[in-house]
């Protein structure tokens, strides 16, 4: 099976989106404010990464 660069980029974007959603779910369950802040940083990092990948995919004329 040959994967193109676009296939791998789309897979990365999907994984970053899933990481973002996972962090959001975990953050909503955590009661400790310090731990919640740490998890929120992970959410923000995943969100930035997902947006960059999605923007690159769309700039190349494809859909994430």
N, C-alpha and C positions, 0 to 999 in steps of 0.2 A: 504494500500500500504506500503510495507516494503522497505525502502531504505538502501542499504548497505553503509559501510564507503566509499567505492570507489565511489558510486553514489554521495554521499555528497561532496567528494573531487573534483570530476569532475564538479559538479555544482558550487562549490566555484571557481575553476579555470576559468570556463566560466564567472562568475560574475566579477572576477578580470580582465579578458581580456576585458570585456565590459567597465569596469571603466577606464582602460588604454586608450581604444579607445575614450571614451567620453572626457577624459581630453585632449587628443591630438587634438580633434576637437575644443574644447572650447579654448585651447591655441592658435590655429591658428586664431581665431576670435578676440582675445583680443589685444588692442592696447597699453594699459598701461603696461610699462615694469615691474613695481613692481607686479602687479596682474598676469602678465604672468609668472613671476618667481615663485609665490606661486602656481599657477596651475601646473606648470612644476614639482614642488616637489610632488604634488599629482600623476602626471603621473608616476614619477620615483618610488614612493612607490607602486603603483598598479602594475607596471612592475616587480618589485622585488617579490612581493607577487605571481603574476601569474607564474613567472619562478619557484619559489620554489614549488608551487603546481604541475605544469607540470612535473618538474623533479621527484617529489615523485610518481606521477601517472606512469610515464615511468619506474621508478625503480621497480615498482610493476608489470610490464609487460603489462600495459594497455596503451591506447592512450588518451590524453586529449581531 
